[in-house]
Amino acid sequence: MIQQRIKVELPTNDFYEAEVACRNSCPVKTDARGYLMATVAGKFEDAYAISRATNPFASICGKVCGAPCETGCRRSDVDEAVVIRNIKGYLTDKHGPEKGDLKTPLTHSLAPGSLEPESNGKSVGVIGGGCAGYTCAHDLARLGYSVTLYERWDVSGGQLVQGVPINRLNRDVVASEIASIEEFSNIDVQLGVDVGKDISFAALEEKHDAVFIAVGLSKGKSIPLPNADHEDVKIGLAFLFDFNLREKWDLTKSRSIVIGGGDVAFDVARSALRCGSPEVQLACLEREHLNEMTGSVDEREGGRREGVVINDGWGPVEIVVENGKIKGLLVKKVKRVFDEEGRFSPELEEESRLIEGDAVYMAVGQGSDLEFLEGSGVETTPQGWVKVDDATLATSKPGIFAGGDIGHGPKLFIDAVAAGSKAAQGIHSYISGEAPQRLRRKLTFTDLLDYGRGSAYVDEEREEREELPVDPAKEPEFNTTVEYPDDEARKQSARCLECHIHPTFEGDICILCGGCVDVCPSYCLSMVTVGRLDGGEELKVLAEQEFGSMEVAEAEGSVMLFDPLKCIRCGMCAQKCPTGACKMTENSFEDCFA
């Protein structure tokens, strides 16, 4: 019987970086592993510094980030991901700018440049005061540019203050994070300046050496349902804007229906409760039990806890109107949301029902407002975004850059931060003629001679932050989230598998006893003959180095295979080894831009 060959990969530096999946999943490559380990050690200020190193909005991300790091976390292969975002929130609550020290957080940045750079005599205009705009300003200021940031409204923050309800994100945190960035004397923020009205785009081009467009997607979309033009059909983003920055609507006599299943839809629904709506129903095509809903678990659980009724798997068909008043939303049961190839292609069944209510809020997507670019020569996409080069975020017009949601569509706040940094490097390269710098990592490998973790970290369960009860109508601005106490933060951080540590083997002193394979609790190790491997040219080169030829290797050689996806970094293999051939090895990472 012919045994099937095993596909293997020989590790490179890229492999070892990818091993730490939480960091690789983060758009700005925050070293989550690093700040988790520092938290376990009780080095909280060091941990905060690591969380702030590549992210000027660390405090924001500790509260409302979509946490792609947790999506990548390999602990989820064991049970549940580490609460990485919550730990960041715990750290920023201790040492972020919201504690009053605006300057020190700036010292932790790894972005090229310095806190007190010499002026280079160049000027950049930034349109939009959200995460992308302020991050770009932060990074350019470190390089000596004079940056003028133009914000349409009378308060900076973009969707942090316009879209995220105040009960979810304390405005003092937002204001402090922004104020910290504004500590740079070469950043000038002009509030209440609407580009295209108060100043033309052409005037900005004339005034600055480069311009970065970071206006986001501020216009809500609608879907063409019968009676969608009724006066009591509202756009969710417009409602949130008033809720957050203007006067709250009086909904005490209005039962609300929200169409949509994303975070914006839940923000609308929960804000409607805070405006006194006696009943809030949410309807969406996506089915929660199939993980089709785009809204975060936090938002869904928070909405459900506060009284939002979730009608998932029901597609809107018609807004029913009787005697000039909205009676409700007619919905049909969803047969499918996506087709066989994963494309959005909903089909509805004949089963229908009426969700009763007095007003309907559309929260089904976001669009752009690029009127100020008409006649500018800056190309846009069919979706209404600005067309950009993915590497530099340059637009079709020299000297004009764009990023954040306006460049790639609606994404997370941390994606906007990443776009701001990338744009800053693109702009610097355009003006200076230098190649853009990117975050690089220098790896150092160290054998850990005394490695033993015990089993507590495996047994510890994921615990979310405590949520206090609230009557949303009576306490509309009350933030219910309670940060971890110190001991719980350390326990939760200790659940990290420490993916930068792994077993290595010294073949010259291995006696092929197989003890390491036998003791492994996750079956991540296996010993096989070289002849069973499929490793391509790289394996052939290695075999020739070790055995003289591939033929000899296949006839006489054995190898130890390691599956990093299964390994829980317990170290039992190294403890069992009688000769010291098996060791636990740590990969240390030194971050820098180059």
PEPE-V464613 format. One record per backbone hydrogen bond with DSSP energy under -1.0 kcal/mol. CO is the residue of the C=O (numbers start at 0). NH is the residue of the N-H. If there is no record, write none. Layout:
CO NH
CO NH
This chain:
5 533
11 15
12 16
13 17
14 18
18 20
19 23
20 24
25 28
29 31
30 34
31 35
32 36
33 37
34 38
35 39
36 40
37 42
38 41
41 43
42 46
43 47
44 48
45 49
46 50
47 51
52 109
54 57
56 60
57 61
59 62
59 63
66 70
67 71
68 72
72 75
73 76
74 77
74 78
81 83
82 86
83 87
84 88
85 89
86 90
87 91
88 92
90 94
91 95
95 98
96 99
102 105
103 106
104 107
105 108
121 145
122 208
123 147
124 211
125 149
126 213
128 156
129 133
130 134
131 135
132 136
133 137
134 138
135 139
136 140
137 141
139 144
140 143
141 113
143 119
145 123
146 187
147 125
148 189
149 127
150 192
152 191
156 159
157 160
157 161
158 162
158 163
164 167
164 168
169 173
170 174
171 175
172 176
173 177
174 178
175 179
176 180
177 181
179 182
180 183
183 186
185 146
187 148
189 150
193 196
193 197
198 195
199 203
200 204
201 205
202 206
203 207
209 124
210 400
211 126
212 402
218 366
222 224
224 227
225 318
226 229
229 232
231 359
233 361
234 238
235 239
236 240
237 241
238 242
239 243
240 244
241 245
250 253
254 357
254 358
255 280
256 360
257 282
258 362
260 294
261 265
262 266
263 267
264 268
265 269
266 270
267 271
268 272
269 273
271 276
272 275
274 250
278 255
279 308
280 257
281 310
282 259
283 312
283 313
285 312
286 291
287 290
295 299
296 300
297 301
298 302
299 303
300 304
301 305
302 307
308 281
310 283
312 333
314 331
317 329
319 326
319 327
321 324
324 321
326 356
327 319
328 354
329 316
329 317
330 352
331 314
332 348
335 346
336 344
338 341
342 338
346 334
346 335
350 332
352 330
354 328
358 256
359 233
360 258
361 235
364 220
366 218
369 372
370 373
372 375
378 386
380 383
384 380
388 392
392 401
393 388
396 399
398 210
399 394
400 212
403 406
403 407
404 408
405 385
411 415
412 416
413 417
414 418
415 419
416 420
417 421
418 422
419 423
420 424
421 425
422 426
423 427
424 428
425 429
426 430
427 431
428 432
437 593
439 591
441 589
443 587
445 585
454 458
455 459
465 481
470 474
474 477
479 467
484 488
485 489
486 490
487 491
488 492
489 493
491 494
492 495
497 500
499 586
501 584
503 582
505 508
513 517
514 518
515 519
523 562
525 560
527 558
528 531
529 532
531 5
533 7
534 538
535 539
536 540
537 541
538 542
539 543
540 544
541 545
542 546
543 547
548 552
549 553
550 554
551 555
552 556
556 529
558 527
560 525
562 565
562 566
570 574
571 575
572 576
580 505
582 503
583 447
584 501
585 445
587 443
589 441
591 439
